[in-house]
Amino acid sequence: MISRPFWVQRIEHAWQEAPIAWLAGVRRSGKTTLAHSVCNPEGWRRHAIK
């Protein structure tokens, strides 16, 4: 897995502002992988917006 320190820092900063973070991007761009690298996904609620 590729380390993404810039994006991890942005997500952690966003969580200081609000208890939710929205990851948007094109298909297969690594959104889920990035989310898993930030914290443990156990117990998360996942919503697909179509």
C-alpha positions as CSV (number, residue, x, y, z in Angstrom):
1,M,0.0,0.0,0.0
2,I,1.3,3.5,-0.9
3,S,1.6,5.9,2.0
4,R,-0.4,9.1,1.5
5,P,0.7,11.4,4.4
6,F,-0.8,14.5,2.8
7,W,-4.3,13.0,2.6
8,V,-4.1,11.3,6.0
9,Q,-3.3,14.7,7.5
10,R,-6.2,16.3,5.7
11,I,-8.6,13.7,7.0
12,E,-7.4,13.9,10.5
13,H,-7.7,17.7,10.4
14,A,-11.3,17.4,9.0
15,W,-12.2,15.1,11.9
16,Q,-11.1,17.8,14.3
17,E,-13.7,20.1,12.7
18,A,-16.5,17.6,12.4
19,P,-17.2,13.9,13.3
20,I,-17.6,12.9,9.7
21,A,-15.4,13.1,6.6
22,W,-16.6,12.7,3.0
23,L,-14.2,11.0,0.6
24,A,-15.1,11.7,-3.0
25,G,-13.4,10.7,-6.1
26,V,-13.6,8.7,-9.3
27,R,-13.9,4.9,-9.2
28,R,-10.9,2.9,-8.2
29,S,-8.9,6.0,-7.0
30,G,-8.1,4.5,-3.6
31,K,-10.8,6.1,-1.3
32,T,-11.5,2.9,0.6
33,T,-7.8,2.1,0.9
34,L,-7.1,5.6,2.2
35,A,-10.0,5.3,4.8
36,H,-8.7,1.9,6.0
37,S,-5.2,3.3,6.4
38,V,-6.4,6.1,8.7
39,C,-8.3,3.9,11.2
40,N,-9.8,0.5,11.8
41,P,-13.0,0.1,9.7
42,E,-14.6,-2.3,12.2
43,G,-18.0,-0.9,13.3
44,W,-18.2,1.7,10.5
45,R,-21.4,2.4,8.7
46,R,-20.9,2.6,5.0
47,H,-23.2,4.4,2.7
48,A,-23.1,4.3,-1.1
49,I,-24.4,7.5,-2.7
50,K,-25.4,7.0,-6.3
